Structures are given as structure tokens and as C-alpha cells.
Amino acid sequence: MPEINIDRSISFMDGTQRVLDENSTLEKTKDNLKSIGVTRIASITDLDRLGIPVFSSIRPSAAEGAISVYSGKGSNETQARISSMMEGFERCLAEKSGINENVKDEIKAIHVVESYENLIKENQVVSPQSLIIAESYNPTALIEWVQGWDLLKNEEPFVPANSVYHPYEAPGRTLKLFRSNTNGLAAGNTIEEAIFHGLLEVIERDALSIAEFTRNPGKEIILTEEDGENYEILRKFTDNEVDVKIWALNHDTDITTVVVATDDVRLKDAALLVMGAGTHLKPEIAVRRALTEAAQSRVVQIHGAREDTDREGFVRDIGYDRIKRMNKYWYADGEKVSVSELKDLSKTTPAESIDVIDEQLKKVTDSAIVVDLSRESIPVPVVRVIIPTFEMYTLDRERVGNRVKSGPRKKMAPHERPWRKGRRK
């Protein structure tokens, strides 16, 4: 794959972390929705009493194994609409040519089918083991590979196509390493913006995986009126009898990841014990993303249209009290911290922001790979970011790496394990 040249002349708009204003982004993208198969966009905000904007996009042509309903959130309706639309572009361009009904042109990256053992003889290759696979594999087995660009090494390594495309089925006699997912999939107004968001998402999932596995949520963030818009969003929860806990997760980098855990004390519905997460160089944006994603999670559960939200029946069978006990670490009191005490690493350009993330990642890993999924026929850049050794536990309970296993883990008490009910002791 050709080197990804980061344009250092592009700046964020004054006082924002966006390349374009919301209306410009909307105008740039809305006319291309038909080309990716999106047939309808609608507000689903009114399904919930909170009134925090959530939008839904429908793409009936999604490939088998992918979802066809995409949701988006934001502080206002335009942001939520854009968020939903951008997920549509991400999902469509993550589909491989051949199973993609809407986009026929290929990505520019080189594809090969070869064993790891043979490919590494003359190429830079990412070891499948570094991607945290659940089972061992034979290095002589055939695997489909895609060439990417390593931001930390300035090299062009091959990565398993399994980690690039979603959904993914291994062709012919090649090996499928794991269930594909959308981690690190990101769209943007520019490729720099897409890379920035993709890096943040992989870090978010890594931090959340560690917190969930160790049952350690970090420090509790307390919002006050001085936090402005974030405090106003929080009040939309609390004024409607939804309790909220806000956590700054522990991580090996100084980049802020925030989780919001909610409890609808009016309805006491197990399906509405939901969370939201957000990661950003600017802590206040991480908090806002987590708050609005928690609102989105509520609406998605109420809406019930997404194919990947089948937790509703399961958790309601277990019951509100048991589910809350199982996840009590999210609802306990923790060491308090204010947003102003968290490190603000934000910069004024996407390039500088990527530089900051790269330097932070070097504390943990020596590789951060980008595969450009953009197509010439679609004017919205989409990338997949892959960071070897970063954890996936929050997405796939079978993929547990050394970093989560190396830390102390709080064990669940017997009464917190509803699946053990009725078993012999």
C-alpha cells in the first residue's frame, strides 16, 4: 500500500476538534448516501424521555453478517444525524468487494494469499498472534493478507484481511483467525480526521477491555455547573430519574477514556443498565461522547431494530437486581476527580493530534497500522486502524491478551453469578 501522507496544512476550526463545521460536513456527505445504499435516516430521539438527540440510518443492502441499522448520537440533531450517516459510510466501505452490493471498486491496497511463514521472508508482516487470537494457528496455513501503513515504523506491513474487513469470510482454503468486528473503523471529512478517530476508538476499546476484565473502573468524574454543556447533558439524565456514574479509566497512555454507566431508577429495567464510552485528547470531549453514547445505548435498546442488540431478552431473564450486582463496580463510589484534573493533550491540527497519539502509543506498542478503505467512487474517506497487542475483550470474550491478564482482577462473588443458579456446590 502506498505511504499515507498526512497533510500537515489542515487545521481544526478555531475552538473545535473538527476540520469542517457541522453543516459543511452534512452538505458534503448527504448526497452520497444513496451510493452506499442508505435509504432512510430518521430521528429516534423521542423514543426515550431524555430528549438527547439520536438518529438512525437504514441500509437494507448490508452484506450478510453485517447489521443494516446504524445509530448516531450528538449534542444536537445535526451532530447525531452526521454520526449516523458516517457509520453508514464506515460499514459500507468495510465490506469487501464481491459482497458489497453498493460499491464495486476495490481499495488500493495490495492483497495476497500466503502463509505467514513464507510471506515474512521478504516482507514486513504483522504476526497473527499479536492480534490476540483465541486459538493457536499453524504458521504454514494460508491466510489472506492486506498491505497497510504503519504510522510508528513508516513501513508497509501486511495484516490479516480478517482484521481489515467486516463482515469477513476467509476465501477458499485460507484460515479465518477470529470473528471480525468494526474496531478502529472510522470515517472523516479528510483521511487525517478518519485516522485520528480510528486511533481513538482502538484506544477506547483497549481501555474498556482492561476495565471490564479487571473490574476496575478507575476514578469517578464529578461534573459541576462549571462543566457547561456536559453538565447540562448530565442533568437530562438525572432530572429524568436516571442515575449516572462517570469514570476516567486507567490506561497505559495519558489519553482520556471515559465510561458513563446509567441506571434507570424509575423503570428498574435490566435492559436499560447501559453504558457509553468516549476517548479523546481533550477530556471534556471524551466525557461528552460517553454521555451521548449512553443516551444512544438507551434509545437503541428501546428501539430494538439493530441486529446486534440481542442482549435485551438475556438480561431481562436474569433480572435487574442480578445484572446490577454483576456490574456493581460501575455503580460503586470511587476516588473523585474533576475534568480539569485530567490531562488535556489536544492540538490544533489533525496531524499534530496523530503525532501526540503516536508518541503515547510508543509507551505500549511499536506498531499502529492504517489500511485505507476509501474508494474513488465515494468522496468520504474511511480507514481501519489496527494496533497489535491492544485488547479486544469488550468485543470478543475469547480474545484475552497479556495486558489484561497481567493486572489484578476483582473476582465476582457467588451471588453475582446468575448463570450458576441451581448448580451443585
PLY file of the C-alpha trace (Angstrom):
ply
format ascii 1.0
element vertex 425
property float x
property float y
property float z
element edge 424
property int vertex1
property int vertex2
end_header
0.00 0.00 0.00
1.37 3.46 -0.82
2.57 5.55 2.11
-0.22 7.52 3.77
0.97 11.10 3.65
-0.52 13.11 6.48
-1.37 16.62 5.29
0.10 18.90 7.94
-1.53 22.02 6.50
-5.07 21.01 7.54
-6.25 22.65 10.75
-9.17 22.18 13.07
-11.64 25.04 13.10
-11.00 27.56 15.86
-12.17 26.26 19.23
-13.14 22.84 17.84
-11.65 19.44 17.08
-13.32 19.34 13.64
-11.94 20.10 10.18
-15.32 21.35 8.92
-18.34 22.77 10.68
-21.36 20.51 11.11
-23.40 21.99 8.26
-20.49 21.70 5.80
-19.97 18.05 6.77
-23.68 17.39 6.31
-23.71 19.01 2.87
-20.58 17.11 1.82
-21.94 13.69 2.75
-25.74 13.65 2.41
-25.82 13.46 -1.40
-23.68 10.30 -1.35
-25.91 8.25 0.95
-27.78 6.69 -1.97
-24.50 5.43 -3.43
-23.82 3.37 -0.28
-27.37 2.04 -0.06
-28.73 4.14 2.81
-32.46 4.52 2.15
-33.69 6.31 5.24
-32.47 8.49 8.10
-34.76 9.29 10.99
-34.66 10.78 14.45
-35.42 8.21 17.15
-34.83 10.70 19.96
-38.47 10.75 21.05
-38.45 7.03 21.87
-36.76 7.96 25.15
-37.80 10.55 27.72
-34.30 12.06 27.99
-34.51 14.05 24.75
-30.80 13.67 23.89
-30.54 13.52 20.06
-30.19 10.05 18.50
-30.63 9.27 14.79
-30.94 6.01 12.88
-29.88 5.16 9.31
-31.19 2.17 7.37
-29.12 0.30 4.77
-31.07 -2.77 3.60
-28.29 -3.86 1.23
-25.78 -4.56 4.03
-23.80 -7.74 3.46
-24.80 -10.96 5.18
-23.33 -10.98 8.67
-23.39 -7.18 8.97
-26.03 -5.01 10.59
-28.27 -2.81 8.44
-29.38 -0.25 11.04
-26.85 2.33 12.21
-27.34 4.79 15.05
-25.68 8.10 15.77
-25.55 10.47 18.71
-24.60 14.05 19.44
-25.21 17.16 21.48
-27.61 18.41 18.81
-29.65 16.94 15.97
-27.14 17.80 13.25
-24.32 16.04 15.11
-26.49 12.97 15.69
-27.55 12.86 12.03
-23.93 13.12 10.86
-22.84 10.44 13.35
-25.44 8.04 11.98
-24.51 8.83 8.37
-20.80 8.37 9.00
-21.40 4.92 10.46
-23.15 4.07 7.21
-20.05 5.02 5.21
-17.80 3.10 7.60
-19.90 -0.06 7.44
-20.32 0.03 3.68
-16.66 0.57 2.85
-15.61 -2.11 5.35
-17.37 -4.67 3.16
-15.09 -6.45 0.76
-15.57 -6.08 -2.96
-17.64 -9.03 -4.15
-20.06 -9.00 -1.22
-20.63 -5.24 -1.32
-23.82 -4.59 -3.28
-23.32 -0.85 -3.46
-19.64 -0.19 -4.12
-17.86 -2.22 -6.78
-14.40 -0.64 -6.91
-11.56 -2.10 -4.85
-9.38 -0.45 -2.24
-5.87 0.45 -3.41
-4.02 -1.84 -1.01
-2.26 -4.97 -2.23
-3.91 -8.31 -1.34
-2.06 -11.63 -1.21
-2.80 -15.18 -0.09
0.19 -16.79 1.55
1.35 -18.41 4.76
2.87 -16.25 7.48
5.99 -18.40 7.29
6.54 -17.64 3.60
5.31 -14.04 3.50
7.62 -12.84 6.27
10.72 -13.96 4.36
10.68 -10.86 2.15
8.05 -8.57 3.70
7.06 -6.83 6.90
4.19 -8.86 8.31
2.07 -8.47 11.44
2.05 -11.70 13.41
-1.49 -13.03 13.87
-0.57 -13.82 17.48
-0.07 -10.09 18.15
-3.73 -9.52 17.23
-4.80 -11.71 20.17
-6.29 -14.78 18.55
-8.23 -17.21 20.70
-6.52 -20.34 19.39
-3.05 -21.18 18.19
-2.54 -21.39 14.44
-0.11 -23.08 12.10
2.26 -20.50 10.53
2.26 -22.61 7.36
-1.52 -22.17 6.94
-2.72 -19.99 4.08
-4.05 -16.58 5.18
-5.41 -13.67 3.17
-3.36 -10.51 3.76
-3.80 -6.79 3.04
-0.97 -4.27 2.97
-1.26 -1.28 5.29
0.84 1.63 6.51
2.49 1.60 9.94
2.40 5.07 11.48
5.08 4.23 14.05
7.55 2.37 11.85
6.93 4.09 8.49
6.69 0.67 6.87
4.16 -1.17 4.71
3.33 -4.33 6.66
0.83 -6.96 5.64
-2.00 -7.56 8.11
-4.59 -10.35 8.02
-7.58 -9.34 5.89
-9.64 -10.77 8.75
-8.64 -7.68 10.78
-9.50 -5.26 7.95
-12.87 -6.23 6.50
-16.24 -6.70 8.20
-18.02 -9.00 7.78
-15.27 -11.42 6.81
-15.32 -14.95 5.48
-11.98 -16.50 4.56
-11.79 -17.33 0.84
-11.07 -20.83 -0.42
-8.71 -22.83 1.77
-7.48 -19.84 3.76
-7.73 -19.58 7.53
-10.19 -17.40 9.43
-8.44 -16.27 12.61
-11.33 -14.74 14.60
-14.77 -13.18 14.37
-14.46 -9.89 12.54
-15.61 -6.64 14.15
-15.62 -2.89 13.49
-12.95 -1.80 15.98
-10.85 1.03 14.53
-13.19 1.62 11.62
-13.58 5.37 11.09
-14.75 7.94 8.56
-13.91 11.63 8.37
-14.01 14.78 6.29
-10.36 14.03 5.44
-8.25 10.91 5.79
-6.34 12.63 8.60
-9.57 13.11 10.54
-10.54 9.47 9.90
-7.16 8.21 11.16
-7.46 10.39 14.27
-10.88 8.95 15.11
-9.81 5.38 14.29
-6.83 5.57 16.64
-9.02 6.93 19.44
-11.55 4.13 19.02
-8.94 1.36 19.30
-7.56 3.02 22.45
-11.09 3.29 23.86
-11.80 -0.41 23.32
-8.44 -1.33 24.83
-9.07 0.74 27.97
-12.61 -0.58 28.29
-11.43 -4.18 27.85
-8.92 -3.76 30.68
-11.52 -2.12 32.95
-14.09 -4.85 32.30
-11.66 -7.73 32.71
-10.11 -6.37 35.92
-13.44 -4.95 37.17
-11.64 -1.70 37.93
-13.34 1.43 36.54
-10.63 3.90 37.57
-11.56 7.28 39.04
-15.05 8.74 39.34
-15.54 12.03 37.48
-17.74 14.61 39.18
-19.38 17.21 36.94
-20.49 20.61 38.19
-22.11 23.66 36.62
-18.61 24.80 35.66
-18.52 21.93 33.13
-21.08 23.73 30.99
-22.61 21.65 28.19
-21.54 18.35 29.74
-23.29 19.24 32.98
-26.42 20.19 31.02
-26.40 16.79 29.29
-25.91 15.06 32.64
-28.94 16.90 34.02
-31.08 15.41 31.24
-30.36 12.02 32.80
-30.67 12.93 36.46
-33.75 15.13 36.01
-35.45 12.08 34.49
-34.53 9.70 37.33
-31.62 8.07 35.55
-28.62 7.73 37.86
-25.25 8.22 36.22
-21.71 7.25 37.16
-18.88 8.77 35.11
-15.46 7.10 35.13
-11.99 8.04 33.88
-10.48 4.65 33.04
-6.92 3.67 33.88
-4.67 3.23 30.85
-1.04 2.85 29.86
-1.27 6.11 27.92
-2.27 9.58 29.17
-5.16 9.74 26.70
-8.53 10.11 28.43
-11.12 7.36 28.11
-14.43 7.92 29.86
-17.24 5.49 30.61
-20.74 6.52 31.63
-22.81 3.85 33.43
-26.54 4.52 33.76
-29.32 3.12 35.94
-32.96 3.99 35.25
-34.22 4.02 38.83
-37.75 4.82 37.70
-38.20 1.79 35.43
-35.60 -0.54 37.02
-35.30 -2.26 33.64
-32.30 -4.59 33.29
-32.04 -3.77 29.57
-31.54 -0.09 30.43
-28.49 -0.72 32.61
-26.39 0.59 29.73
-23.11 2.37 29.22
-21.44 4.80 26.88
-17.74 5.33 26.24
-15.62 8.05 24.71
-11.92 8.67 24.14
-10.32 11.95 23.16
-7.21 14.05 23.65
-9.47 16.73 25.12
-11.08 15.25 28.28
-14.28 17.30 28.04
-14.95 15.84 24.58
-14.35 12.31 25.91
-16.96 12.98 28.62
-19.46 14.37 26.10
-19.03 11.37 23.81
-19.56 8.96 26.68
-22.68 10.78 27.87
-24.26 10.95 24.42
-23.33 7.33 23.68
-25.03 6.25 26.90
-28.15 8.07 25.70
-27.78 6.33 22.34
-27.48 2.95 24.06
-30.77 3.59 25.86
-32.60 4.53 22.68
-31.16 1.58 20.74
-32.41 -0.81 23.43
-35.85 0.80 23.35
-35.89 0.90 19.52
-34.86 -2.74 19.24
-34.19 -2.55 15.48
-30.45 -3.22 15.39
-29.44 -6.80 14.74
-26.57 -6.64 17.26
-28.66 -5.79 20.33
-29.97 -9.21 21.34
-28.85 -8.66 24.95
-32.33 -7.35 25.86
-34.02 -10.72 26.33
-30.99 -12.25 28.05
-30.58 -9.52 30.65
-34.30 -9.32 31.37
-34.33 -13.06 32.01
-31.53 -12.59 34.53
-33.26 -9.60 36.09
-32.45 -6.03 37.08
-31.03 -6.73 40.55
-28.72 -9.53 39.42
-27.42 -7.65 36.39
-26.63 -4.67 38.57
-24.81 -6.88 41.10
-22.80 -8.46 38.29
-21.69 -5.00 37.23
-21.59 -3.37 40.65
-18.09 -1.94 40.13
-19.55 0.52 37.60
-22.13 1.71 40.15
-19.97 1.90 43.28
-18.39 5.09 44.61
-14.82 5.76 43.55
-11.95 8.16 44.09
-13.21 11.52 42.84
-11.67 13.62 40.10
-12.76 16.67 38.11
-12.46 17.05 34.34
-9.96 19.88 34.86
-7.61 17.42 36.63
-7.38 15.18 33.56
-4.60 15.78 31.02
-5.61 17.85 28.00
-3.38 16.65 25.14
-5.40 18.27 22.35
-3.79 20.12 19.45
-5.00 22.45 16.71
-4.45 20.16 13.71
-5.22 16.52 12.87
-1.54 15.90 12.07
-0.37 17.16 15.46
-3.12 15.14 17.15
-1.96 11.98 15.37
1.62 12.78 16.43
0.53 13.01 20.08
-1.28 9.68 19.88
1.70 8.04 18.18
4.01 9.17 20.97
1.58 7.89 23.60
1.25 4.54 21.82
5.02 4.04 21.89
4.68 3.50 25.65
2.73 0.33 24.89
3.42 -0.91 21.37
5.77 -0.43 18.44
3.13 -0.59 15.72
-0.06 1.23 14.67
-1.32 0.29 11.23
-3.75 2.08 8.95
-5.48 0.47 5.98
-7.18 2.97 3.68
-10.63 1.61 2.81
-11.60 4.68 0.77
-12.93 4.20 -2.76
-12.59 6.58 -5.69
-16.36 6.45 -6.25
-17.15 7.61 -2.68
-15.85 11.04 -1.54
-15.84 10.18 2.17
-12.50 8.79 3.48
-12.73 5.62 5.58
-9.87 3.79 7.30
-9.30 0.78 9.51
-6.80 1.23 12.33
-5.15 -1.87 13.79
-2.90 -1.70 16.86
-1.21 -5.05 17.64
-1.39 -6.22 21.30
-4.32 -3.90 22.05
-7.11 -5.66 23.87
-10.42 -6.88 22.42
-12.12 -8.38 25.49
-15.00 -5.90 25.43
-15.82 -7.03 21.86
-14.88 -10.69 21.99
-14.63 -12.56 25.30
-12.45 -15.24 23.68
-9.70 -12.77 22.80
-7.82 -12.05 26.03
-4.30 -10.69 25.78
-1.38 -10.44 28.15
-2.05 -6.83 29.13
-5.42 -7.56 30.71
-4.19 -10.77 32.29
-1.17 -9.10 33.86
-3.17 -6.78 36.13
-5.04 -7.55 39.36
-8.60 -8.73 38.85
-11.51 -8.35 41.25
-13.42 -11.62 41.42
-17.19 -11.90 41.40
-18.90 -13.24 44.50
-21.03 -16.40 44.03
-24.29 -14.44 44.36
-23.20 -12.22 41.46
-23.12 -15.17 39.03
-26.69 -15.85 37.91
-25.59 -18.49 35.40
-24.53 -20.68 38.35
-28.03 -20.71 39.82
-29.17 -24.24 40.52
-25.75 -25.85 40.07
-24.34 -28.14 42.70
-21.82 -26.58 45.01
0 1
1 2
2 3
3 4
4 5
5 6
6 7
7 8
8 9
9 10
10 11
11 12
12 13
13 14
14 15
15 16
16 17
17 18
18 19
19 20
20 21
21 22
22 23
23 24
24 25
25 26
26 27
27 28
28 29
29 30
30 31
31 32
32 33
33 34
34 35
35 36
36 37
37 38
38 39
39 40
40 41
41 42
42 43
43 44
44 45
45 46
46 47
47 48
48 49
49 50
50 51
51 52
52 53
53 54
54 55
55 56
56 57
57 58
58 59
59 60
60 61
61 62
62 63
63 64
64 65
65 66
66 67
67 68
68 69
69 70
70 71
71 72
72 73
73 74
74 75
75 76
76 77
77 78
78 79
79 80
80 81
81 82
82 83
83 84
84 85
85 86
86 87
87 88
88 89
89 90
90 91
91 92
92 93
93 94
94 95
95 96
96 97
97 98
98 99
99 100
100 101
101 102
102 103
103 104
104 105
105 106
106 107
107 108
108 109
109 110
110 111
111 112
112 113
113 114
114 115
115 116
116 117
117 118
118 119
119 120
120 121
121 122
122 123
123 124
124 125
125 126
126 127
127 128
128 129
129 130
130 131
131 132
132 133
133 134
134 135
135 136
136 137
137 138
138 139
139 140
140 141
141 142
142 143
143 144
144 145
145 146
146 147
147 148
148 149
149 150
150 151
151 152
152 153
153 154
154 155
155 156
156 157
157 158
158 159
159 160
160 161
161 162
162 163
163 164
164 165
165 166
166 167
167 168
168 169
169 170
170 171
171 172
172 173
173 174
174 175
175 176
176 177
177 178
178 179
179 180
180 181
181 182
182 183
183 184
184 185
185 186
186 187
187 188
188 189
189 190
190 191
191 192
192 193
193 194
194 195
195 196
196 197
197 198
198 199
199 200
200 201
201 202
202 203
203 204
204 205
205 206
206 207
207 208
208 209
209 210
210 211
211 212
212 213
213 214
214 215
215 216
216 217
217 218
218 219
219 220
220 221
221 222
222 223
223 224
224 225
225 226
226 227
227 228
228 229
229 230
230 231
231 232
232 233
233 234
234 235
235 236
236 237
237 238
238 239
239 240
240 241
241 242
242 243
243 244
244 245
245 246
246 247
247 248
248 249
249 250
250 251
251 252
252 253
253 254
254 255
255 256
256 257
257 258
258 259
259 260
260 261
261 262
262 263
263 264
264 265
265 266
266 267
267 268
268 269
269 270
270 271
271 272
272 273
273 274
274 275
275 276
276 277
277 278
278 279
279 280
280 281
281 282
282 283
283 284
284 285
285 286
286 287
287 288
288 289
289 290
290 291
291 292
292 293
293 294
294 295
295 296
296 297
297 298
298 299
299 300
300 301
301 302
302 303
303 304
304 305
305 306
306 307
307 308
308 309
309 310
310 311
311 312
312 313
313 314
314 315
315 316
316 317
317 318
318 319
319 320
320 321
321 322
322 323
323 324
324 325
325 326
326 327
327 328
328 329
329 330
330 331
331 332
332 333
333 334
334 335
335 336
336 337
337 338
338 339
339 340
340 341
341 342
342 343
343 344
344 345
345 346
346 347
347 348
348 349
349 350
350 351
351 352
352 353
353 354
354 355
355 356
356 357
357 358
358 359
359 360
360 361
361 362
362 363
363 364
364 365
365 366
366 367
367 368
368 369
369 370
370 371
371 372
372 373
373 374
374 375
375 376
376 377
377 378
378 379
379 380
380 381
381 382
382 383
383 384
384 385
385 386
386 387
387 388
388 389
389 390
390 391
391 392
392 393
393 394
394 395
395 396
396 397
397 398
398 399
399 400
400 401
401 402
402 403
403 404
404 405
405 406
406 407
407 408
408 409
409 410
410 411
411 412
412 413
413 414
414 415
415 416
416 417
417 418
418 419
419 420
420 421
421 422
422 423
423 424
